[in-house]
């Protein structure tokens, strides 16, 4: 078998595909295409995406139990159906590639380390859980909590692939110096863990906020940002306002925690990952504001919403990588 087939680049490539799946999943939500393939694994009873309005109507008549909250008269565009179809297709592709990668890790576990294979086993389980959650999300008509849970599992799965990549790399040829953490202590690792949890919670709140249609609870344009309904202290009688303000306040808190944790770090590699995360986080705060300011008449710019999601995911993955580098570097030292 050729050397590159055994490379740590395999799970790195899978992590990139997983990020692409997050991207298409985010666009499904933004373009309101969450039920554009109401059945699973097929789409309106076919394996394609070019389903006419007449074919959709016929399928609803034959499957009245599958009618979603939009009603039997609603029709999806080809673009919406294609987005959902492509998302499912990517999941199928990564499923095949994960099985291949899993087998390769198993066959080489004596060379790359049993921990690499065990971590890959966990990543494979996460993929199965992600597929199950995808089915549940469709079956429950994209309930906000299912969308948030689906995003949680997507980020967990992507992080597990990064873990496999780093363990594989370390076992195969050792991490390069510019990725090896030399000053490791439990206090710093605990701080990194805290930041990971806070960013993850923020992302899940954001997904719930967007899916539950509370994104305009504080208004749009200059009325909705940076203030809420042009007020420093708005009325808290609406759940949407509470959720919106909670999301904004937690962003400020997390930004402060990120800066504080960055100042506590002693290793150059970890400092660089925190600098990257801070850059992403600052950009995302700006994108959140631009998103509200650019909205009008209840219409929100979808591409900004997608960028907001992806930059948030990159913030999380940056800090997750910092934690994984600590774990892998620590194991490398224990083997010396």
PyMOL commands that set and color helices and strands:
alter all, ss='L'
color gray80, all
select helices_A, chain A and resi 3-6+9-30+53-62+64-66+78-107+109-112+114-139+144-172+177-179+186-211+221-223+239-264+268-293+302-335
alter helices_A, ss='H'
color red, helices_A
deselect
rebuild
show_as cartoon
